[in-house]
Amino acid sequence: MTRLLDAVDGAASDEDETVAVREIISEIGSRTVTPVILTVALLLMSPLSAIPGLPTTGAIIIVILCVQALLGRRLSLPRRLMEAELATSKVAHATGWLRRPAKWVDRVSQPRLHLLTRGAMRILVLGLCAVIALWLPALELIPGVTTIGATAIGLFAFGLFARDGYFVIAGFVLLMMIGTGAIFLLNAAAT
């Protein structure tokens, strides 16, 4: 995960005041979709998620990439999304904020429980990532809530990327916690 953050920093290190999505993807590499989904989820887990419209843009990118992965297609985004820009200073702040957890994740992750990261489970996980992303634009109005959904997507994407089923399980646990919390809040609001 640290290498992905390095790639994002590499794209944002130019003298320019902004960095385009195209430049970030170019640094990461466009051969596989999963690291790009993970990168978008990481950025949405950071303080960048407070920028109005960014969670919606990130959600659109994640949905498109998940559908492409499910269809076995190569990474391809509409030009308008590829040209979307972020301030390099904000990107640098976000990647700096993510460095410590990324180092921990890199240290504890290893290939394990492969059956949760390939075949039918990979299809299920990518489908769940797309469904979660579809909810992010509606949740953008509530500060911080999109970060929770992005964290679930990040856990799933990292699990697929690193072939570590423990992170896929962590994504399912977080989804169950979100569902339980939503039911609790709905019950509390109804009474």
C-alpha positions in Angstrom: 0.0 0.0 0.0 2.9 2.3 0.7 4.0 1.9 -2.9 0.6 3.1 -4.1 0.9 6.2 -1.9 4.4 6.7 -3.3 2.9 6.6 -6.8 0.2 9.2 -5.9 2.9 11.4 -4.4 5.0 11.0 -7.5 2.1 12.2 -9.7 1.5 15.1 -7.4 5.2 16.1 -7.0 5.4 18.2 -10.1 5.6 22.0 -10.0 2.0 22.2 -10.9 -0.6 23.3 -8.3 -3.0 20.5 -9.4 -2.8 16.8 -10.3 -5.2 15.1 -12.7 -6.6 11.6 -12.2 -4.9 10.7 -15.5 -1.5 11.5 -14.0 -2.2 9.4 -10.8 -3.3 6.4 -12.9 -0.3 6.8 -15.1 2.0 6.6 -12.0 0.1 3.6 -10.6 -0.2 1.7 -13.9 -3.3 0.9 -15.8 -2.8 -2.8 -16.4 -5.0 -3.9 -13.5 -8.0 -2.2 -12.1 -7.8 -3.3 -8.4 -4.9 -1.0 -7.4 -6.7 2.0 -8.9 -9.9 1.1 -7.0 -7.8 0.9 -3.9 -6.1 4.2 -4.5 -9.5 6.0 -5.0 -10.8 4.4 -1.8 -7.7 5.5 0.1 -8.1 9.1 -1.1 -11.8 8.9 0.0 -10.7 7.6 3.4 -8.5 10.6 3.9 -9.4 14.2 4.8 -9.9 14.7 1.0 -13.4 13.2 1.4 -14.5 16.6 2.9 -14.1 18.3 -0.4 -17.6 18.8 -1.9 -18.1 16.6 -4.9 -15.0 14.4 -4.4 -16.8 11.5 -2.8 -19.3 11.5 -5.7 -16.5 11.7 -8.3 -14.6 8.9 -6.5 -17.8 6.8 -6.3 -18.4 7.1 -10.1 -14.8 6.1 -10.8 -15.1 3.1 -8.4 -18.3 1.9 -10.0 -16.9 2.2 -13.5 -13.8 0.3 -12.6 -15.6 -2.4 -10.7 -17.9 -3.0 -13.7 -14.9 -3.1 -16.0 -13.2 -5.6 -13.7 -16.3 -7.7 -13.6 -16.5 -7.7 -17.4 -12.8 -8.5 -17.8 -12.0 -5.2 -19.5 -8.9 -3.0 -19.2 -9.0 0.2 -17.3 -10.7 3.0 -19.2 -12.4 6.1 -17.8 -14.3 8.9 -19.6 -12.0 11.8 -20.5 -13.9 14.1 -18.1 -13.1 11.9 -15.2 -9.5 11.4 -16.3 -9.0 15.2 -16.4 -10.5 15.8 -12.9 -8.0 17.6 -10.8 -7.0 17.9 -7.2 -4.7 20.4 -5.5 -1.3 18.8 -5.1 -1.0 20.2 -1.6 -4.2 18.5 -0.5 -3.1 15.2 -2.1 0.3 15.4 -0.3 -1.5 16.1 3.0 -3.9 13.1 2.3 -1.0 10.7 1.5 0.9 11.9 4.5 -2.1 11.2 6.7 -2.4 7.7 5.2 1.3 6.7 5.6 1.2 5.4 9.1 -1.8 3.0 8.6 -0.4 2.0 5.2 2.9 0.9 6.9 1.0 -1.2 9.4 -1.1 -2.8 6.6 2.0 -3.6 4.6 3.6 -5.1 7.7 0.7 -7.4 8.6 -0.6 -8.4 5.1 0.5 -11.6 3.3 -1.1 -13.9 0.8 -3.6 -16.1 2.6 -7.1 -17.5 2.3 -6.9 -17.2 -1.5 -10.4 -18.6 -2.0 -11.7 -15.3 -0.8 -9.8 -13.3 -3.4 -10.5 -15.1 -6.6 -13.2 -16.8 -8.7 -16.8 -16.3 -7.5 -15.7 -14.4 -4.3 -13.7 -11.9 -6.4 -16.9 -11.3 -8.4 -19.0 -10.9 -5.2 -16.4 -8.5 -3.7 -16.2 -6.3 -6.7 -20.0 -6.2 -6.9 -20.2 -5.2 -3.3 -17.6 -2.4 -3.9 -19.7 -1.1 -6.7 -22.9 -1.2 -4.6 -21.2 0.6 -1.7 -19.9 3.2 -4.1 -23.4 3.8 -5.4 -24.4 4.9 -1.9 -21.5 7.4 -1.4 -23.1 10.3 -3.3 -26.2 10.2 -1.1 -24.1 10.0 2.1 -21.8 12.8 1.0 -24.1 15.3 2.7 -23.3 13.8 6.2 -19.7 14.6 7.1 -17.4 11.7 7.6 -19.9 9.0 6.6 -18.4 8.5 3.1 -15.1 7.6 4.8 -16.8 4.5 6.4 -18.0 3.3 3.0 -14.6 4.0 1.4 -12.9 2.1 4.2 -15.0 -1.0 3.4 -14.1 -0.6 -0.3 -10.5 -0.1 0.6 -10.4 -3.3 2.8 -12.0 -5.3 -0.1 -9.8 -3.8 -2.8 -6.6 -4.3 -0.7 -7.7 -7.9 0.0 -8.0 -8.6 -3.7 -4.9 -6.7 -4.6 -2.7 -8.4 -2.0 -4.5 -11.7 -2.2 -5.1 -11.5 1.5 -8.5 -13.0 2.5 -8.2 -11.5 6.0 -8.7 -8.1 4.6 -11.8 -9.3 2.6 -13.1 -10.7 5.9 -12.4 -7.3 7.6 -14.5 -5.7 4.8 -17.4 -8.0 5.5 -17.1 -7.3 9.3 -17.2 -3.6 8.6 -20.2 -4.0 6.4 -22.0 -5.9 9.1 -21.2 -3.2 11.6 -22.5 -0.6 9.2 -25.7 -2.5 8.8 -26.1 -3.1 12.5 -25.5 0.6 13.2 -28.0 1.7 10.5 -30.7 -0.6 12.0 -30.0 0.7 15.5 -30.3 4.3 14.3 -33.5 3.6 12.4 -35.0 1.9 15.5 -33.9 4.8 17.7 -35.4 7.3 15.2 -38.7 5.4 15.0 -39.2 5.4 18.8 
